[in-house]
Each structure stands twice: as C-alpha cells, then as structure tokens.
Amino acid sequence: MTVYIPRPMLILLMIIYVLFLLSVDWINQVDGAWYRPFLVGFLVVIVASWSHRKQDSDEL
C-alpha cells in the first residue's frame, strides 16, 4: 500500500523538524525575549503558506 504525501506537506514537515532541532535551546533561554516562540511559529505559518500557494482550489 502506497501512501501519497503532498509535496507542500512534506516540505512543511521537513522545515518544522529542522527548525525544532535548531531552535529548542534558543527558545528556552531564560534571558531571551518573550516573543521568541512566536517567531518560530510565524516562520512555520509563512513557509506553509508559501508551499501551498501554487495549488488550485481543485487540489485542496
């Protein structure tokens, strides 16, 4: 049985994984800014919308 994963979803999952690995220590610093976790979330939303922009409404 073959499972099809749409390309935008695969790209999004890869970027989330890489961002998570690189940013865990940066986000959890005690003396860091309060908005650090929100920056990471904002980047995830931007990448998701960018990867989803070329799909037609039929493909949703």
C-alpha positions in Angstrom: 0.0 0.0 0.0 1.5 3.3 -1.1 0.7 6.5 0.9 0.8 9.7 -1.1 2.1 12.7 0.9 1.5 16.1 -0.9 4.8 17.9 -1.6 3.8 21.1 0.3 3.1 18.9 3.4 6.4 17.1 3.1 8.3 20.4 2.8 6.4 21.8 5.8 7.2 18.8 7.9 10.9 18.8 7.0 11.2 22.5 7.8 9.3 22.1 11.1 11.7 19.3 12.1 14.8 21.3 11.2 13.6 24.4 12.9 12.7 22.4 16.0 16.1 20.9 16.3 17.9 24.2 15.7 15.8 26.4 17.9 15.0 24.4 21.1 17.8 25.9 23.1 17.4 29.3 21.6 13.7 29.4 22.5 14.2 28.1 26.1 16.8 30.6 27.2 15.8 32.2 30.4 17.1 35.6 29.5 15.6 35.6 26.0 12.9 37.8 24.6 9.2 36.8 25.3 8.4 36.7 21.6 10.9 34.0 20.5 8.4 31.1 20.4 6.1 33.3 18.4 8.8 34.0 15.8 9.3 30.3 15.2 5.5 29.8 14.9 5.3 32.7 12.5 8.0 31.2 10.3 6.2 27.9 10.2 3.0 29.7 9.0 4.9 31.7 6.4 6.6 28.6 5.0 3.3 26.7 5.0 1.5 29.4 3.1 4.4 29.7 0.6 4.4 26.0 -0.1 0.6 25.9 -0.5 0.4 29.0 -2.8 0.6 27.1 -6.2 -2.2 24.7 -5.6 -5.5 25.2 -7.4 -8.7 25.1 -5.4 -9.4 21.7 -7.0 -6.4 20.1 -5.3 -7.4 21.1 -1.8 
